[in-house]
């Protein structure tokens, strides 16, 4: 119990990466992106060199930046890289657009090429607010005409010399531009919505069914369970935990049934079959889909599971990276349940962490985890990629509930 409490404090005394504002730096090689990240962070976060293409992969720095609060600075490889692994570097850079809340295009004085135009087009495609930093102004004689040219794209332009500019003034302007633009472009933010909004009210009782299996981290709860607990407490509700073996015993302790039962998706069938017909039941994964995804799209995606043929390929996407255990949900339980439901062994590909496939055209269906380890924006962009390619996408909770014949039951009380 002490370990669980300690872990809870650790998770919420520091801001989770998925709840931070993600700020990306884009541009050609050797325009000074890494130097700017180092200037802002006050550390040698990225390697800098006069040699073009020094940044070979995405580099991230977590920090606090007033008035924005917790942020992630993301340094990317140059978009004009012509090395032997240029395409792979470009794909890594492209993946940053999926989770970026604000983009900085870094350019050199008086240089505007097709690369910059392509970056602007891509930033706009992902609907990311952006601004421009004209770096290395100590190397140019005049940039007034160039400034006017850039003003066609944005009024938010900073002129900078990492060597000579006032660092304090630069960072202040830098942060204020981001803050002002995020307010103007503000849309739905999963970090500002309670996971149980509309489902629970103050003083309601909620029961969590949380199996402790080989995949459970020793001495602590998994992140979706911790996030759900925090959300329940924020609503001033009462939350109790049990494992499946004690579920009926736990229910017998209630004078009145709990307002809501939330279960791990892996045991949704067992929990439902041990419950009263009137009991509201859902899964952690479904709650996360409602919070961070597109609920309607993912429900529709689950309904396509009965259309899978033996020639089709399914992609199972997990937002975290881990070694598969003997009872791993994605690599053991899902394939077994799919084979039982479909009557044949399905073809399944996997991706983990931030490595979402560049080309998804070969897939018939994408089954995504709850996405607790990626941002709301990145989950929505993954859904957008699927929708743009006419590929159904769903999540673990909905897929498992569908395969067990209980999808309508776990969705019945949602508006």
Secondary structure, DSSP 4 states (H G I P E B T S, - for coil): -HHHHHHHHHHHHS--GGGSEEEEEE-STTSSHHHHHHHHHTS--S---SSTT---S-EEEEEEETTTEEEEEEE---TT--STTHHHHHHHHHHHHTT-SEEEEEEETT---HHHHHHHHHHHHTT-EEEEEEE-GGG-S--HHHHHHHTTT-S-EEE--TTTS-HHHHHHHHHHHHHHHHHHT----GGGS-TTTTT--TT-EEEEE----TTSPTTS--HHHHHHHHHHHHTT-EEEEE-GGGHHHHHHT-SS--SEEEE-GGGHHHHHHTS-TT--EEEHHHHHHHHHS-HHHHHHHHTTGGG--TT-EEEEEESS--PPPTT-IIIIIHHHHHHHHHSS--EEEEEETT---S--TT-SEEEE---TTS-HHHHHHHHHHHHHTT-EEEEHHHHHHHHTT-HHHHHTT--
